[in-house]
């Protein structure tokens, strides 16, 4: 699994609107990248359609 570019871009656009200070915005983007990297590391190797046992998940699962 790889985080979709649209999600990353949408978060960046939101941060651009929320924070006008360039330094603080760069920290927000670094935090975004850190969080998305964690998601990819945790779920990136799970085949699509495979059930995920929530007992072994470190974070919050959001299902569609």
C-alpha positions in Angstrom: 0.0 0.0 0.0 1.1 3.5 -0.8 -0.6 6.6 0.4 -2.3 8.3 -2.6 -0.8 11.5 -3.9 -4.2 13.2 -3.7 -4.2 12.6 0.1 -0.8 14.1 0.6 -1.6 17.0 -1.7 -4.9 17.7 0.1 -3.1 17.7 3.5 -0.5 20.1 2.1 -3.2 22.4 0.7 -4.9 22.4 4.1 -1.7 23.2 5.9 -1.0 26.0 3.4 -4.4 27.5 4.3 -4.1 27.1 8.0 -0.5 28.2 8.6 1.0 31.2 6.9 4.4 31.0 8.7 6.7 29.0 6.3 8.8 27.5 9.1 5.7 26.2 11.0 4.2 24.9 7.8 7.3 22.9 7.0 7.1 21.3 10.5 3.5 20.4 9.8 4.5 18.8 6.5 7.3 16.9 8.1 4.8 15.6 10.7 2.4 14.6 7.9 5.2 12.7 6.1 6.2 10.9 9.4 2.6 9.9 10.1 2.0 8.7 6.5 5.3 6.7 6.5 4.1 5.0 9.7 0.8 4.0 8.0 2.7 2.7 5.0 5.1 0.7 7.2 2.2 -0.8 9.2 -0.2 -1.6 6.4 1.9 -1.4 3.2 2.5 -5.2 2.9 -1.1 -6.2 3.7 -2.7 -7.6 0.4 -5.8 -5.8 -0.7 -9.0 -7.5 0.6 -7.2 -9.3 3.4 -8.8 -9.1 6.8 -6.8 -7.1 9.4 -7.0 -8.4 12.9 -7.4 -5.2 15.0 -5.8 -6.8 18.0 -2.4 -6.5 16.3 -2.7 -3.0 15.0 -0.8 -0.2 16.8 -3.1 2.6 15.6 -6.7 3.4 14.7 -8.3 1.6 11.8 -10.7 3.6 9.6 -12.7 1.4 7.3 -14.9 2.5 4.4 
